[in-house]
Amino acid sequence: MQTLRVEHLTKTYGEKTLFEDLNFIINEHDRIGLIGTNGSGKTTLLNAISGLDPADSGELIHANDYEIGYLQQNPDLATDKTVLEAVFQGSAPVFKIIRAYEQALQKLELNPTDQSAIEQYTKAEERMNEEDAWNAESDVKTILTQLHLTELDQKVAALSGGQRKRVGLAQVLIQSPDLLILDEPTNHLDFDSIDWLEEYLKNYQGALLIVTHDRYFLDHVANQIYELSFGKMSAYQGNYEDFVRQKAERQEQALQQEHKNQQLYKKELAWMKTGAKARSTKQQARINRFEKLADQVSDKVQVDQNIDINLGQQRLGKKVLQLKNASLKLGDHQIINDFSTMINAGDRIGITGKNGAGKSSFLNVLAGQTPLDQGEVIIGETVRTAYYRQQTEPIPEDKRVINYLNEVAQNVINSNGERISTTQLLEQFLFPKFMHGTLIRKLSGGEKRRLYLLKLLMMQPNVLFLDEPTNDLDVGTLTILENYLETFAGTVITVSHDRYFLDKVADQLLIFDGDAKIDRYSGQFTDYLQLEQQQQPAKKVASAPTPKPTEPAEPKVKTKLTYAEQIEFDKLEKEIDQIDQQMTEVNEQMSQTNGNDYLQLGDLQQQLNDLTQKSEEKMARWEELGQYVE
């Protein structure tokens, strides 16, 4: 069994200790979800385990042939390569074998009589056979298709950040390493791609270590949860739902024990004050126990706060937003076409659907950021908006955290008319006091996003626009935001693919299917997905159009093999020879078998039938490709 042992791992960043003396084991079939607040060191830990940025101290113990694949939040891809080339530029051994074969093939084509070129090609071909590397390209194309990346000749430089993330995901999935590390793999994925990824990872043969905000994803994939908190690691058996329950129980037990220790400490302290001296072994032992108890009492149990953000807001009239006969086209993409809708006070609207269908553009229209081609947007007189964008506004890096918020206000009024200081708000938003004077440049990316969100909420809007808020916020912050939105008296309009988040904050849905097709649904997102799955077979039959008589298109004449077909053709003859050899061996076994052993004869005959069918299929394919061999 392949395992990775992590021993005494420690990492500091400036004056902050991210984690200290971590010890744990990752076994072959572990499915570990790593969670923690932004800035707790999750990505730093992944970097250390992968070897990208080693820890300050500690040790990673594993076999020499142990392979680790790592999907970073922002994959480092060669921008001058095509999608398919970028995938095969990975560091996995199978990619190296394929690249070596391609180089040997090119050399042989240039010098077909050169003996060294022939030997190099022969060795490369043998390695391709040994590692079954011929199927790698086919597997990559399947994975890319499931991730909605079909233009494989497109340059990486032309891809969006989300598309690059999916290329990076395909790259690590095809590697099939012993340990697969994924940092926010569901960011920028459609919900059908997330479903596919869940099923893929359930059947994965190695170990998984995943950082994700998607709590449904953790529920479906993880069998263990590791929480990185206050520099320490805590392990919980089960998925995210199990973790929430177990953590609450563990914290309650710890607080009860702390209370008992405090009561006992008071009692023992009174005894010590009587002037107890170590006159006997028994008394000295009691003094020793007191000193140990004093250390325990001073080491307070660190628990997560119960956050209740209670901010006041401007009065909101009944009419909030109205779209009338709205149309918008960006480039070749029709986003909306003659679309009308009314948004009222208190509405909770979730916008989801296919990537590239125009969800963020539609949100920009509602926020007054993008003008329509036709139609109008009518905004209510009392509307006061805040817009949480996918890209954070420029934040002055040399400004201190508390000064950044004080630019909005030094205090705000809650719904009870009480004043709340920026210091109190920062603590409620998981920024402890020692961080209030920290320069913003020292914050992690996730901490900057959390600070940006807090600044928007301090403006006390009555209409909130949220564009993929779950992409960069940790689970703890998302929980705070969800709880805040539950009591928020205004209107919320959010673009998201996160099923858990949509279920919590939206009761009306706009589903963008592309080409200005928008479905409406009242209810939870998971109910909509379930309904879609139930109707899918019927929809396929019902939506099949009646073919119209058209002039037959000129068939594209095939003149030569593609690169993938050439590779396939090169190995077919050897595969056919191998099958023929297997058939000969089975025939020999049948001739040597006792004629009365019908069970064994039946098994051998079945083997022979299977091999015969396989040989015929291979031969048919060989003949088909052989027509185009140059």
Long-range contacts (C-beta under 8 A, 24 or more apart in sequence): 1-27, 1-28, 2-28, 2-62, 2-63, 2-66, 2-178, 2-206, 2-207, 3-27, 3-28, 3-62, 4-49, 4-60, 4-61, 4-62, 4-66, 4-68, 4-178, 4-179, 4-207, 5-59, 5-60, 5-61, 5-62, 6-49, 6-58, 6-59, 6-60, 6-61, 7-58, 7-59, 7-60, 7-61, 8-57, 8-58, 8-59, 9-45, 9-48, 9-55, 9-57, 9-58, 9-59, 9-60, 10-55, 10-56, 10-57, 10-58, 11-41, 11-44, 11-45, 11-48, 11-55, 11-56, 12-56, 13-41, 13-44, 14-442, 16-442, 17-231, 18-44, 18-45, 18-231, 19-44, 19-45, 19-228, 19-231, 19-232, 19-233, 20-231, 20-232, 21-58, 22-58, 22-232, 22-233, 23-233, 24-226, 24-233, 24-235, 26-179, 26-207, 26-209, 27-207, 28-178, 28-206, 28-207, 29-205, 29-206, 29-207, 30-207, 30-208, 30-209, 30-223, 30-224, 31-201, 31-207, 31-208, 31-210, 31-221, 31-222, 31-223, 31-224, 32-207, 32-208, 32-209, 32-210, 32-222, 32-223, 32-224, 32-225, 32-226, 33-210, 33-211, 33-212, 33-218, 33-221, 33-222, 33-224, 33-225, 33-226, 33-239, 33-240, 33-243, 34-209, 34-210, 34-211, 34-225, 34-226, 34-227, 34-228, 35-211, 35-218, 35-225, 35-226, 35-227, 35-228, 35-240, 35-243, 35-474, 35-475, 36-227, 36-228, 36-229, 36-474, 37-229, 37-430, 37-446, 37-474, 37-476, 37-477, 38-430, 38-444, 38-445, 38-446, 38-447, 38-449, 38-450, 38-472, 38-473, 38-474, 38-477, 39-443, 39-444, 39-446, 39-447, 40-228, 40-229, 40-474, 41-228, 41-231, 42-183, 42-211, 42-228, 43-73, 43-183, 43-211, 43-444, 45-228, 46-70, 46-181, 46-183, 46-209, 46-211, 49-179, 49-181, 49-209, 50-181, 62-178, 66-178, 66-179, 67-92, 67-93, 67-175, 67-177, 67-178, 67-179, 68-177, 68-178, 68-179, 68-181, 69-172, 69-173, 69-175, 69-176, 69-177, 69-179, 69-180, 69-181, 70-172, 70-181, 70-183, 71-165, 71-168, 71-169, 71-171, 71-172, 71-181, 71-182, 71-183, 71-185, 72-168, 72-183, 73-165, 73-183, 73-184, 73-187, 73-445, 74-161, 74-164, 74-165, 75-164, 75-165, 75-167, 75-168, 75-169, 75-171, 77-156, 77-164, 77-167, 77-168, 77-171, 78-156, 79-155, 79-156, 79-157, 80-155, 80-156, 80-157, 81-155, 81-156, 82-152, 82-153, 82-154, 82-155, 82-156, 83-144, 83-149, 83-151, 83-152, 83-153, 83-154, 83-156, 83-159, 83-167, 84-137, 84-140, 84-141, 84-144, 84-152, 84-153, 86-156, 86-167, 86-171, 87-140, 87-144, 87-167, 87-170, 87-171, 87-174, 88-136, 88-137, 88-140, 89-171, 90-171, 90-172, 90-174, 90-175, 91-175, 92-174, 92-175, 92-176, 92-177, 93-131, 94-131, 94-133, 94-136, 94-174, 94-175, 95-136, 95-175, 97-124, 97-127, 97-128, 97-131, 97-133, 98-128, 98-133, 98-136, 98-137, 100-124, 100-127, 101-125, 101-127, 101-128, 101-133, 125-570, 125-571, 128-571, 129-571, 129-574, 134-567, 134-568, 134-571, 136-174, 137-564, 137-567, 138-564, 139-174, 140-170, 140-174, 143-170, 143-173, 143-174, 144-170, 146-193, 146-196, 146-197, 146-200, 147-189, 147-193, 148-190, 148-193, 148-354, 148-355, 161-188, 162-187, 162-188, 162-355, 163-188, 166-193, 169-197, 173-200, 176-204, 176-205, 176-206, 177-206, 178-206, 178-207, 179-206, 179-207, 179-208, 179-209, 180-204, 180-206, 180-207, 180-208, 180-209, 181-209, 181-210, 182-208, 182-209, 182-210, 182-211, 182-212, 183-211, 184-211, 184-212, 184-213, 184-471, 185-210, 185-212, 186-212, 186-214, 186-217, 186-497, 186-498, 187-471, 188-355, 188-471, 189-355, 189-497, 190-353, 190-354, 190-355, 190-497, 191-352, 191-497, 191-499, 191-529, 194-497, 194-499, 213-470, 213-471, 213-473, 213-474, 213-475, 213-478, 213-498, 214-470, 214-498, 214-499, 214-500, 215-240, 215-475, 215-500, 216-499, 216-500, 216-526, 229-302, 229-304, 230-302, 251-301, 251-303, 251-304, 254-301, 254-303, 255-301, 255-303, 258-297, 258-300, 258-301, 261-293, 261-296, 261-297, 262-297, 264-293, 265-290, 265-293, 265-294, 265-297, 268-293, 304-476, 305-427, 305-428, 307-428, 307-429, 307-430, 307-479, 307-480, 307-483, 308-428, 308-483, 309-425, 309-428, 309-429, 309-457, 309-480, 309-483, 309-484, 310-414, 310-415, 310-416, 310-420, 310-487, 311-412, 311-413, 311-414, 311-415, 311-420, 311-457, 311-458, 311-460, 311-484, 312-412, 312-413, 312-414, 312-415, 312-417, 312-460, 313-384, 313-415, 313-460, 313-461, 313-462, 313-488, 313-489, 313-490, 314-382, 314-384, 314-460, 314-461, 314-462, 315-382, 315-462, 316-345, 316-380, 316-382, 316-383, 316-384, 316-462, 316-463, 316-489, 316-490, 316-491, 317-345, 317-380, 317-381, 317-382, 317-383, 318-344, 318-345, 318-380, 319-344, 319-345, 319-378, 319-380, 320-344, 320-345, 320-347, 320-379, 320-380, 320-383, 320-463, 320-491, 321-366, 321-377, 321-378, 321-379, 321-380, 321-383, 321-463, 321-491, 322-377, 322-378, 323-365, 323-366, 323-375, 323-376, 323-377, 323-378, 324-375, 324-376, 324-378, 325-374, 325-375, 325-376, 326-365, 326-372, 326-374, 326-375, 326-376, 326-377, 327-372, 327-373, 327-374, 327-375, 328-358, 328-361, 328-362, 328-365, 328-370, 328-372, 328-373, 329-373, 330-358, 330-361, 333-358, 333-515, 334-515, 334-516, 335-361, 335-362, 335-365, 335-516, 336-362, 336-365, 336-516, 336-518, 337-516, 338-374, 338-375, 339-375, 339-516, 339-518, 340-375, 341-510, 343-491, 343-493, 344-491, 345-490, 345-491, 346-489, 346-490, 346-491, 347-491, 347-492, 347-493, 347-508, 348-485, 348-491, 348-492, 348-505, 348-506, 348-507, 348-508, 349-491, 349-492, 349-493, 349-494, 349-506, 349-508, 349-509, 349-510, 350-494, 350-496, 350-502, 350-505, 350-506, 350-508, 350-509, 350-510, 350-525, 351-493, 351-494, 351-495, 351-496, 351-509, 351-510, 351-512, 352-495, 352-496, 352-497, 352-502, 352-509, 352-510, 352-511, 352-512, 352-525, 353-510, 353-511, 353-512, 353-513, 353-514, 354-512, 354-513, 354-514, 356-514, 357-512, 357-513, 357-514, 358-512, 358-514, 359-495, 359-512, 360-390, 360-467, 360-468, 360-495, 362-510, 362-512, 363-465, 363-467, 363-493, 363-495, 366-465, 366-493, 367-465, 382-462, 383-462, 383-463, 384-459, 384-460, 384-461, 384-462, 384-463, 385-461, 385-463, 385-464, 385-465, 386-456, 386-457, 386-459, 386-461, 386-463, 386-464, 386-465, 387-456, 387-465, 387-467, 388-452, 388-453, 388-456, 388-464, 388-465, 388-466, 388-467, 388-469, 389-467, 390-467, 390-468, 390-471, 392-448, 392-449, 392-452, 393-452, 395-440, 395-448, 395-451, 395-452, 396-440, 397-439, 397-440, 397-441, 398-439, 398-440, 398-441, 399-439, 399-440, 400-436, 400-437, 400-438, 400-439, 400-440, 401-426, 401-431, 401-435, 401-436, 401-437, 401-438, 401-439, 401-440, 401-443, 401-451, 402-426, 402-436, 402-437, 404-440, 404-451, 404-455, 405-451, 405-454, 405-455, 405-458, 408-455, 408-458, 408-459, 409-458, 412-458, 412-460, 413-460, 422-458, 425-454, 425-458, 426-454, 428-480, 429-453, 429-454, 429-477, 429-480, 430-476, 430-477, 430-480, 445-472, 446-472, 446-473, 446-474, 446-477, 449-473, 450-474, 450-477, 453-477, 453-481, 457-484, 461-490, 462-489, 462-490, 462-491, 463-490, 463-491, 463-492, 463-493, 464-488, 464-490, 464-491, 464-492, 464-493, 464-494, 465-493, 465-494, 466-492, 466-493, 466-494, 466-495, 466-496, 467-494, 467-495, 468-495, 468-496, 468-497, 469-494, 469-496, 469-501, 470-496, 470-498, 470-501, 499-525, 499-526, 499-529, 558-628, 559-628, 560-628, 560-630, 561-625, 561-628, 561-629, 561-630, 565-625, 565-628, 568-621, 568-625, 569-622, 569-625, 569-626, 569-629, 572-618, 572-621, 572-622, 572-625, 573-622, 575-618, 576-615, 576-618, 576-619, 576-622, 579-611, 579-614, 579-615, 579-618, 580-615, 582-611, 583-608, 583-611, 583-612, 583-615, 586-611
